[in-house]
Amino acid sequence: MYREFFGLKEKPFNVTSDPNFLFLSHIHKEALSHLLYGIKEKKGFLEITGEIGAGKTTLCRALLSRLDKNTKTAFIFNSNLPELQLLQSILEDFGITVIRKNKVSLFKQLNNFLIEEMSHGNNVVLIIDEAQNIKTRVLEEIRMLSNLETDKEKLFQIILVGQPELKNKLDSPALKQLRQRIAVRFHISPLEKGEVEKYIYHRLTVAGSKGDIRFPEDSIEKIYSFSGGIPRIINMVCDKSLLAAYVMETRDVTLPIIEKSINELEGATVR
């Protein structure tokens, strides 16, 4: 609705995980470096955590775009699956046609696939999103996947991505063996105060803004204090604020516009 008014080619503040809009704050750069290092060096298990809306999934999508053609990947979004269904989903996402739906057959197919990829000099990466939802029993099965290795290196790398509850779950005594195998653990913290303005203008620029949409300093301050630096919340506020600015036919997203938008997001009655 407001794209034409602002001269934008697309909406800048969608809450979908679009890697084209990835803003590499210092913490996101560090997280990406950790992931690339863990994959390149074949570290086996990697763990990335962060609050809801911190940009974990977007970061993983950006990671996929930075891997070379010799890295085969699977990205599992629905982690809340029974053991066999999760294993089947992993195989299918790697492009493997499942022959028999039992554990022995699925493990054998996966192992054969990994050995074949290794013989071609390829690396294999499995990303499991929302991993905090995986039952402890299933996490133990995932640990068993890491036994698929040669004498010298892991046959594939497993990245567990989730909310802070994932870290707590992995710290439990029942998962001690899995925790000891995690070579890289990194937590994505919210954007710092000074990064929020850069984040907003970065997304506007990617969406086609020519620099005529303005968020005054007090507007930025209010967005930061309300969002706590969480990108998804920033997007929600900014999207609603651009709509309000469009209605008012202004390109200045002032503090009253921000406050009105926040009130609406919180379900307050605005007079």
TORVOVEX-568471 format. One record per residue: x, y, z of N, C-alpha, C, CB in turn; residue in one letter. Coordinates in steps of 0.05 Angstrom, whole numbers, padded with zeros to 5 digits, always signed. Each point is the difference from the previous one (the first is absolute). Glycine has a CB too. Example, Ala and Ser with C-alpha at 12.3 -4.5 7.8 and 13.67 -1.06 7.14 Angstrom:
+00264-00114+00156-00018+00024+00000+00018+00024+00000-00038-00023+00025a
+00031+00044-00039+00016+00024+00001-00015+00022+00014+00024-00013-00043s
//
This chain:
+00017-00024+00000-00017+00024+00000+00017+00025+00000-00036-00025+00024m
+00057+00026-00007+00016+00024+00002+00025+00000-00018-00016+00004+00047y
+00021-00026-00061+00025-00002-00015+00002+00021-00022+00000-00049+00009r
-00022+00053-00024+00000+00020-00021+00005+00028+00010-00031-00029-00026e
+00019+00036+00049+00003+00026+00012+00029+00006+00007-00046-00003+00017f
+00060-00017-00006+00028+00003+00008+00020-00007-00021-00015-00010+00046f
+00005+00000-00069+00018-00007-00022+00016-00025+00006+00002+00048-00012g
-00013-00067+00025+00014-00025+00008-00008-00022-00019+00001+00014+00048l
+00019-00032-00054-00006-00022-00018-00011-00024+00015+00037+00015-00029k
-00034-00015+00056-00012-00021+00016-00003+00010+00029+00020-00036-00030e
-00035+00022+00046-00004+00008+00028+00026-00004+00016-00049-00010-00003k
+00059+00030+00016+00026-00003+00013+00000-00014+00027+00012+00041-00023p
-00036-00043+00035-00001-00011+00027-00017-00024+00004+00008+00046+00015f
-00008-00063-00035-00014-00026+00003+00014-00016+00022-00014+00000-00049n
-00001-00017+00062+00012-00016+00022+00009-00028-00010-00029+00024+00033v
+00028-00028-00060+00010-00025-00011+00030+00000+00001-00041-00004-00030t
+00053-00020+00028+00029-00004+00002+00013+00003-00028-00006-00030+00040s
+00007+00055-00050+00012+00005-00026+00029+00007+00003-00045+00015-00018d
+00063-00033+00008+00029+00006+00003+00009+00025-00014+00007-00049+00005p
-00022+00058-00025+00008+00024-00015-00001+00025+00018-00018-00020-00042n
+00003+00018+00064-00003+00023+00018+00018-00004+00025-00046+00007-00016f
+00063-00027+00016+00016-00006+00024+00018+00024+00006-00001-00049-00010l
-00002+00059+00035+00017+00021+00010+00021-00013+00018-00037+00035-00002f
+00062-00033-00006+00021-00013+00015+00010+00019+00022+00013-00028-00040l
-00026+00027+00063+00010+00014+00023+00026-00014+00009-00047+00014+00015s
+00061-00003+00004+00026-00012+00008-00005-00029+00010+00019+00046+00011h
-00042-00050+00003-00006-00026+00012-00008-00020-00022-00014+00022+00043i
+00000-00012-00064-00008-00018-00022+00025-00008-00017-00046+00021-00001h
+00064-00002-00002+00025-00006-00015+00016-00021+00015+00001+00047-00018k
+00000-00044+00045+00014-00020+00016-00013-00027-00002+00015+00037+00031e
-00041-00038-00029-00015-00025-00002+00005-00014-00027-00035+00018+00032a
+00034-00002-00053+00004-00011-00027+00028-00011-00003-00033+00032-00019l
+00053-00018+00030+00027-00009-00001+00004-00026+00015+00015+00047-00003s
-00028-00050+00026+00001-00024+00016-00012-00024-00016-00003+00027+00042h
-00019-00022-00056-00013-00021-00015+00018-00009-00024-00045+00018+00013l
+00055+00002-00027+00017-00006-00023+00025-00015+00008-00018+00040-00023l
+00029-00032+00046+00024-00014+00010-00007-00029+00008+00018+00044+00017y
-00040-00048-00003-00008-00026+00008-00005-00019-00023-00019+00020+00041g
+00008-00009-00062-00006-00016-00024+00026-00007-00015-00046+00022-00004i
+00062-00001-00001+00025-00004-00015+00019-00020+00014-00005+00046-00018k
+00006-00043+00045+00018-00017+00015-00012-00027+00008+00022+00041+00016e
-00047-00045-00024-00015-00025+00005+00000-00007+00030+00013-00016-00046k
-00024+00034+00061+00000-00002+00029-00023-00019+00011+00020+00046+00002k
-00038-00054-00020-00021-00018+00010-00024+00015+00009+00034-00032+00013g
-00038+00036+00013-00023+00014+00011+00005+00029+00004-00014-00042+00022f
-00005+00059-00029+00001+00029+00005-00027+00008+00011+00034+00008-00037l
-00034+00012+00055-00024+00009+00013-00002+00030-00002+00001-00039+00032e
-00024+00049-00042-00006+00029-00001-00026+00005+00015+00025+00005-00045i
-00025+00013+00064-00024+00007+00015-00005+00030-00002+00007-00039+00031t
-00031+00047-00025-00008+00028+00000-00029+00003+00007+00035+00010-00034g
-00043+00013+00043-00028+00005+00007-00017-00002-00025+00013+00030+00038e
-00040-00033-00034-00018+00000-00023+00003+00027-00015-00033-00030+00026i
+00036+00028-00052+00002+00024-00017+00028+00012-00001-00047+00008+00011g
+00067-00022-00001+00027+00011+00001+00014-00002-00027+00003-00012+00048a
-00014-00004-00067+00011-00002-00026+00015-00026-00005+00004+00048+00000g
-00010-00069+00015+00014-00025-00002-00005-00014-00027-00003-00005+00050k
-00023+00004-00058-00007-00014-00025+00011+00016-00024-00041-00019+00022t
+00039+00045-00020+00010+00017-00022+00030-00004-00003-00036+00034+00008t
+00050-00036+00015+00029-00005-00001+00006-00027-00013+00005+00028+00042l
-00021-00048-00036+00005-00026-00012-00005+00000-00030-00013-00021+00044c
-00007+00036-00052-00005+00002-00029+00023+00014-00014-00050+00001+00008r
+00061+00020+00005+00023+00014-00011+00024-00019-00001-00018+00044+00017a
+00021-00060+00004+00022-00020+00000-00001-00018-00024-00001+00002+00050l
-00023-00012-00057-00003-00017-00023+00010+00013-00025-00039-00022+00022l
+00034+00048-00025+00008+00014-00024+00030+00004-00002-00044+00023+00000s
+00058-00027+00023+00029+00004+00001+00016-00026-00002-00008+00041+00027r
-00006-00063-00028+00013-00026-00002+00006-00006-00029-00022-00016+00042l
+00044+00002-00048+00007-00006-00028-00016-00024-00010+00046+00020+00008d
-00042-00025-00034-00016-00021-00013+00008-00028+00010-00004+00029-00040k
+00027-00031+00054+00008-00026+00011-00011-00005+00027+00041+00004-00027n
-00059+00012+00036-00013-00004+00026-00029-00006-00004+00033+00031+00023t
-00042-00055-00016-00027-00008-00002-00015+00006+00026+00013-00037-00034k
-00037+00047+00031-00014+00009+00024-00029-00010+00002+00028+00041-00001t
-00037-00043+00026-00028-00006+00006-00008+00019+00022+00003-00049-00014a
-00027+00060+00012-00010+00020+00020-00027-00010+00010+00024+00039-00023f
-00025-00048+00048-00025-00010+00012-00013+00021+00017+00019-00047+00000i
-00044+00055-00007-00014+00021+00014-00018-00012+00022+00002+00029-00041f
-00014-00052+00035-00018-00012+00019+00015-00021+00017-00039+00007-00031n
+00049+00002+00053+00017-00017+00017-00016-00016+00020+00036+00033-00004s
-00062-00026+00006-00017-00014+00020-00012-00025-00013-00010+00044+00024n
+00027-00062-00032-00009-00024-00014+00010-00025+00015+00001+00024-00044l
-00016-00046+00042+00010-00025+00012+00026-00008-00014-00047-00015+00011p
+00061-00002+00002+00027-00008-00008+00002-00009-00029+00008-00013+00046e
-00025-00006-00054+00001-00010-00028-00007+00021-00020-00010-00045+00018l
-00011+00061-00012-00008+00021-00019+00021+00021-00004-00048-00008+00013q
+00062+00015+00009+00021+00020-00002+00023-00011-00017-00012+00018+00045l
+00019-00043-00041+00022-00012-00016-00008-00002-00029+00014-00026+00040l
-00039+00019-00045-00010-00001-00027+00001+00027-00013-00030-00038+00012q
+00022+00059+00003+00000+00027-00011+00028+00009-00007-00040+00011+00027s
+00060-00019-00011+00028+00007-00005+00009-00012-00026+00009+00002+00049i
-00015-00028-00053+00007-00013-00025-00013+00013-00024+00006-00043+00025l
-00032+00049-00023-00014+00011-00022+00010+00028-00007-00040-00027+00013e
+00048+00043+00007+00010+00026-00005+00028-00001-00013-00026+00018+00039d
+00040-00039-00035+00026-00004-00014-00005-00011-00028+00023-00009+00044f
-00049+00004-00051-00006-00010-00027+00002-00030-00002+00016+00043-00018g
-00017-00057+00040+00002-00029+00001-00028-00012-00001+00044+00002+00025i
-00048-00020-00043-00026-00014-00001+00000-00022+00021-00005+00010-00050t
-00014-00009+00068-00001-00019+00022-00010-00027-00010-00009+00037+00033v
+00024-00058-00027-00007-00027-00009-00018-00014+00020+00043-00003-00024i
-00034+00002+00049-00016-00012+00022-00001+00019+00024+00012-00047-00016r
-00035+00049+00028-00004+00019+00022+00005-00014+00027-00033+00026-00028k
+00057-00037+00031+00007-00010+00027+00028+00011+00006-00028-00042-00006n
+00035+00042+00031+00024+00014+00009+00025-00012-00013-00022+00010+00043k
+00025-00036-00044+00024-00013-00011+00003+00008-00029-00005-00038+00032v
-00016+00037-00048+00002+00007-00028+00006+00029-00004-00032-00037-00010s
+00019+00055+00026+00005+00029-00003+00028+00007+00007-00048+00008+00011l
+00059-00019+00010+00028+00005+00008+00019-00010-00022-00013-00004+00049f
+00007-00019-00060+00017-00012-00020+00000+00018-00025-00008-00046+00017k
-00015+00056-00025-00002+00018-00023+00016+00025+00004-00045-00019-00011q
+00042+00030+00035+00014+00025+00007+00030-00004+00000-00040+00015+00027l
+00048-00037-00016+00029-00006+00001+00012-00003-00028-00007-00022+00045n
-00008+00007-00062+00009-00004-00027+00002+00027-00015-00021-00046+00000n
+00001+00063+00005+00000+00027-00013+00024+00016+00009-00050-00001-00002f
+00056+00001+00028+00023+00015+00011+00026-00010-00011-00026+00009+00041l
+00029-00036-00042+00025-00011-00011+00004+00007-00029-00004-00038+00033i
-00018+00037-00048+00000+00008-00029+00009+00029-00003-00036-00034-00010e
+00024+00051+00026+00007+00029-00002+00029+00004+00008-00047+00013+00011e
+00057-00027+00009+00028+00003+00008+00018-00009-00022-00013-00007+00048m
+00006-00014-00062+00017-00010-00022+00002+00020-00022-00013-00046+00011s
-00006+00064-00013+00001+00022-00021+00012+00025+00012-00041-00020-00022h
+00051+00019+00046+00012+00024+00012-00020+00020+00010+00038-00007-00029g
-00063-00001+00034-00021+00018+00009-00003+00000+00030-00023-00007-00044n
+00014+00030+00054-00007+00002+00029-00030-00001+00001+00041+00028+00011n
-00052-00037+00012-00029-00003+00003-00008+00014+00026+00000-00044-00026v
-00021+00061+00024-00009+00016+00023-00030-00004+00004+00037+00034-00009v
-00044-00040+00034-00028-00002+00008-00006+00022+00020+00000-00050-00007l
-00020+00067+00000-00009+00021+00019-00028-00007+00010+00027+00035-00025i
-00030-00036+00051-00026-00006+00013-00009+00025+00015+00011-00049+00004i
-00032+00062-00014-00010+00025+00012-00020-00007+00023+00006+00025-00044d
-00010-00006+00062-00018-00004+00023+00007-00025+00015-00036+00025-00024e
+00062-00030+00027+00009-00025+00012-00007-00003+00030+00037+00001-00033a
-00046+00021+00045-00008-00002+00028-00025-00017+00003+00020+00045+00009q
-00034-00050-00031-00025-00016+00001+00006-00030-00002-00024+00038-00020n
+00049-00046+00014+00006-00028-00004+00000-00014+00027+00027+00010-00041i
-00040-00032+00043+00000-00016+00025+00028-00011+00006-00049-00012-00008k
+00054+00010+00033+00027-00010+00009+00007-00027-00013-00007+00024+00043t
-00012-00041-00045+00004-00027-00012+00009+00003-00029-00034-00020+00031r
+00021+00039-00045+00007+00004-00029+00027+00014-00002-00049+00003-00012v
+00055+00015+00030+00027+00012+00000+00022-00021+00003-00020+00043+00019l
+00015-00063-00003+00019-00022+00003+00003-00015-00026-00012-00004+00048e
-00009+00001-00063+00002-00013-00026+00016+00017-00020-00045-00022+00008e
+00041+00048-00006+00016+00019-00017+00030-00003+00008-00040+00032-00004i
+00045-00035+00030+00028-00004+00008+00012-00024-00014-00010+00022+00044r
-00006-00043-00046+00009-00025-00013+00008+00005-00029-00029-00026+00031m
+00016+00046-00044+00008+00006-00027+00029+00009-00002-00048+00013-00010l
+00058-00001+00031+00027+00010+00000+00020-00023+00000-00014+00042+00023s
+00005-00066-00017+00017-00024-00001+00007-00008-00029-00019-00015+00043n
+00005+00027-00062+00006-00005-00028+00024+00017-00007-00049-00011-00011l
+00072-00001+00012+00025+00014-00004+00022-00019-00009-00013+00034+00035e
+00034-00022-00045+00024-00015-00007+00020+00002+00023-00007+00008-00050t
+00030-00020+00046+00021+00002+00021+00011+00028+00003+00012-00047-00009d
-00016+00063-00012+00013+00027+00000-00020+00023+00003+00034-00020-00029k
-00059+00016+00021-00018+00023+00000-00029-00008+00001+00033+00026-00025e
-00050-00007+00033-00029-00004+00000-00010-00001-00028-00004+00024+00045k
-00016-00042-00050-00011-00001-00027-00019+00023-00006+00004-00050+00003l
-00016+00061+00018-00016+00024-00004-00003+00016+00025-00025-00023-00036f
+00017+00049+00032-00002+00019+00022-00029+00004+00007+00043+00022-00014q
-00050-00021+00040-00027+00004+00009-00002+00026+00015-00008-00050+00002i
-00009+00069-00012-00003+00025+00013-00028+00001+00014+00030+00023-00034i
-00030-00021+00061-00024+00002+00015-00006+00029+00005+00008-00045+00023l
-00031+00054-00032-00007+00029+00003-00025+00002+00017+00020+00011-00046v
-00020+00006+00066-00024+00002+00016+00000+00023+00019-00003-00048-00003g
-00018+00050+00018-00004+00020+00021+00018-00007+00024-00048+00010-00016q
+00051+00009+00035+00017-00006+00024-00007-00026+00014+00005+00050+00005p
-00030-00059-00007-00007-00025+00013+00017-00023-00011-00047+00017+00007e
+00056-00015-00031+00017-00021-00012+00026-00003+00017-00019+00009-00046l
+00031+00013+00053+00025-00001+00016-00006-00014+00027+00017+00042-00022k
-00040-00035+00034-00007-00012+00026-00004-00030-00003-00021+00043+00015n
+00008-00051-00037-00005-00028-00005+00026-00015-00004-00045+00011-00020k
+00063+00000+00005+00025-00013-00006+00018-00001+00025-00003+00015-00047l
-00002+00002+00066+00016-00001+00025-00010-00020+00020+00009+00048-00007d
-00031-00062+00000-00011-00020+00018+00018-00025+00001-00046+00017-00009s
+00048-00030+00033+00017-00024+00002-00006-00022-00020+00003+00010+00048p
-00029-00012-00057-00008-00021-00018+00014+00003-00028-00044-00004+00024a
+00053+00028-00030+00011+00006-00026+00030+00006+00002-00044+00017-00016l
+00057-00027+00037+00028+00006+00005+00017-00008-00024-00008-00006+00049k
+00003-00018-00060+00017-00010-00023-00003+00018-00024-00005-00047+00017q
-00020+00056-00022-00004+00018-00023+00014+00027+00005-00044-00022-00010l
+00040+00033+00034+00012+00026+00006+00031-00001-00004-00037+00009+00033r
+00049-00031-00025+00029-00002-00003+00010-00001-00029+00000-00024+00043q
-00019+00019-00061+00007-00002-00029-00004+00027-00014-00012-00048+00001r
+00000+00067+00013-00006+00026-00013+00026+00017+00000-00050-00002+00014i
+00061+00006-00037+00026+00014-00002-00003+00030-00001+00018-00039-00023a
-00041+00048+00013-00005+00029-00003-00027+00007+00013+00028+00002-00042v
-00028+00016+00062-00025+00009+00012+00000+00030+00000-00003-00041+00030r
-00018+00053-00041-00001+00029-00003-00029+00010+00005+00039-00001-00033f
-00041+00023+00048-00026+00012+00006-00002+00027-00014-00002-00023+00045h
-00019+00027-00060-00005+00025-00014-00016+00019+00018+00000-00024-00045i
+00013+00045+00053-00013+00020+00018-00014+00021-00017+00035-00008+00036s
-00054+00023-00025-00014+00021-00015+00019+00022-00011-00040-00009+00028p
+00030+00025-00046+00015+00022-00011+00006+00020+00022-00020-00006-00045l
+00044+00018+00044+00006+00021+00019-00014+00026-00009+00045-00022+00010e
-00046+00040+00009-00015+00025-00005+00010+00015-00025-00007+00004+00050k
+00033-00003-00053+00011+00014-00023-00004-00014-00027+00033+00019+00031g
-00041-00044-00030-00004-00016-00024-00028+00001-00011+00036-00030+00016e
-00055+00039+00001-00028+00000-00009-00005+00019-00023-00013-00011+00047v
+00024+00035-00046-00003+00019-00022+00013-00011-00025+00000+00038+00032e
+00023-00050-00030+00013-00012-00024-00017-00022-00011+00045+00012+00018k
-00056-00028-00001-00018-00022-00008-00024+00010-00016+00015-00027+00040y
-00028+00047-00030-00024+00011-00013+00007+00011-00028-00019+00011+00045i
+00040+00005-00046+00007+00012-00026+00012-00021-00020+00008+00044+00024y
+00004-00064-00013+00010-00022-00017-00023-00013-00014+00039-00008+00031h
-00060+00002-00016-00023-00014-00012-00015+00018-00020-00005-00027+00042r
+00004+00053-00036-00013+00019-00018+00016+00001-00026-00018+00027+00039l
+00044-00026-00037+00017+00001-00024-00003-00025-00017+00032+00029+00025t
-00032-00052-00013-00004-00025-00015-00027+00000-00014+00029-00024+00033v
-00049+00036-00020-00027+00000-00012-00003+00021-00022-00017-00016+00044a
+00038+00033-00048-00001+00019-00022-00003+00029+00008-00019-00035-00025g
+00022+00041+00051-00002+00028+00009+00023+00017-00010-00024-00016+00041s
+00017+00040-00049+00021+00019-00010+00009+00019+00022-00020-00003-00045k
+00013-00003+00070+00009+00016+00022-00019+00022+00009+00045-00010-00016g
-00069+00010+00005-00019+00021+00007-00019-00008+00022+00004+00017-00046d
-00001-00041+00057-00017-00009+00023+00017+00005+00025-00026-00035-00027i
+00016+00051+00045+00016+00008+00023-00012-00009+00027+00015+00039-00027r
+00002-00051+00043-00007-00008+00028+00017+00018+00018-00012-00049-00013f
+00000+00070+00025+00015+00018+00018+00011-00016+00024-00029+00038-00014p
+00048-00025+00027+00015-00013+00022-00019-00010+00022+00040+00029-00011e
-00060-00012+00018-00018-00008+00022-00017-00024-00008+00000+00047+00017d
-00006-00049-00043-00015-00023-00010+00017-00026+00003-00025+00030-00032s
+00050-00027+00024+00018-00023+00002+00003-00009+00030+00026+00016-00041i
-00024+00004+00058+00003-00005+00029-00025-00016+00010+00028+00042+00006e
-00051-00034-00014-00025-00013+00008-00002-00028-00011-00023+00044+00003k
+00031-00048-00028+00000-00027-00012+00018-00018+00015-00010+00020-00045i
+00034-00010+00052+00019-00017+00015-00011-00007+00028+00038+00022-00025y
-00048-00003+00039-00010-00005+00027-00023-00020+00000+00015+00046+00014s
-00032-00044-00034-00023-00019-00002+00008-00027-00009-00029+00038-00010f
+00047-00040-00009+00008-00026-00012+00021-00014+00015-00012+00019-00043s
+00028-00005+00059+00023-00012+00013+00021-00009-00019-00031-00014+00036g
+00030+00024-00061+00020-00007-00020-00007-00026-00015+00033+00023+00028g
-00057-00034-00024-00008-00025-00014-00009+00008-00028-00014-00023+00044i
+00027+00013-00065-00006+00008-00028-00030-00004-00008+00047-00011-00011p
-00059-00012+00019-00028-00004-00008-00019+00021+00011+00010-00049-00002r
-00005+00057+00027-00017+00021+00012+00005+00027-00013+00000-00025+00044i
+00025+00030-00051+00007+00025-00014-00016+00001-00027+00046+00001+00022i
-00046-00024-00035-00014-00002-00026-00030+00006+00003+00034-00033-00016n
-00046+00022+00037-00028+00003+00004-00007+00029+00005-00003-00046+00019m
+00019+00060-00002-00004+00028+00006+00003+00017-00025+00016-00007+00047v
+00006+00002-00062+00006+00017-00023-00020-00004-00023+00048-00003+00012c
-00057-00022-00016-00020-00005-00020-00026+00015+00006+00020-00045-00008d
-00029+00043+00032-00025+00014+00007+00004+00031-00001-00013-00039+00030k
+00037+00048-00023+00006+00029+00000+00000+00010-00028+00026-00005+00042s
-00015-00010-00061+00000+00009-00028-00028+00002-00011+00045-00021-00006l
-00062+00002+00014-00028+00001-00008-00013+00026+00010-00002-00051-00001l
+00007+00057+00027-00011+00024+00012+00011+00025-00014-00005-00024+00044a
+00030+00024-00050+00012+00023-00014-00012+00004-00028+00043-00007+00026a
-00048-00015-00039-00013+00000-00027-00027+00013+00002+00025-00041-00014y
-00041+00033+00034-00027+00011+00004+00002+00030+00004-00016-00044+00020v
+00037+00053-00005+00003+00028+00006+00015+00015-00022+00001-00011+00048m
+00007-00004-00069+00015+00011-00023+00025+00015+00008-00043+00004-00024e
+00059-00017+00041+00025+00011+00009+00022-00021-00003-00024+00032+00032t
+00048-00023-00037+00023-00018-00001+00017+00002+00026+00000+00004-00050r
-00010+00012+00069+00013+00002+00026-00015-00017+00020+00016+00047-00011d
-00003-00069+00020-00012-00018+00018+00006+00010+00029+00004-00040-00033v
-00021+00058+00042+00005+00014+00025-00007-00017+00024-00009+00043-00024t
+00017-00032+00047-00005-00014+00026-00030-00005+00004+00041+00021+00019l
-00059-00001-00023-00028-00006+00003-00010-00024-00017-00007+00049+00011p
+00018-00051-00035-00008-00022-00018+00010-00027+00012+00002+00031-00041i
+00023-00030+00051+00011-00025+00012-00017-00007+00025+00046+00012-00017i
-00052+00007+00034-00015-00006+00024-00028-00010-00006+00026+00035+00023e
-00039-00024-00043-00026-00009-00008+00001-00029-00011-00013+00047-00011k
+00034-00053-00004+00003-00027-00011+00005-00020+00022+00018+00020-00042s
-00001-00012+00061+00005-00019+00023-00025-00005+00016+00047+00017+00002i
-00063+00004+00003-00025-00004+00014-00018-00019-00015+00004+00046+00019n
-00005-00044-00045-00017-00017-00016+00010-00029+00001-00012+00038-00029e
+00039-00041+00028+00011-00027+00002-00006-00013+00027+00036+00014-00031l
-00037+00003+00052-00006-00010+00026-00030-00003+00005+00042+00021+00016e
-00058-00014-00036-00029-00003+00003-00014+00022+00015+00008-00048-00002g
+00006+00071+00006-00012+00022+00014-00020+00015-00018+00041+00003+00029a
-00060+00010-00017-00018+00017-00015+00012+00027-00003-00040-00025+00018t
+00043+00033-00043+00013+00026-00006-00022+00020-00008+00043-00023-00015v
-00044+00046+00028-00020+00020-00006+00012+00022-00018-00023-00009+00043r
//
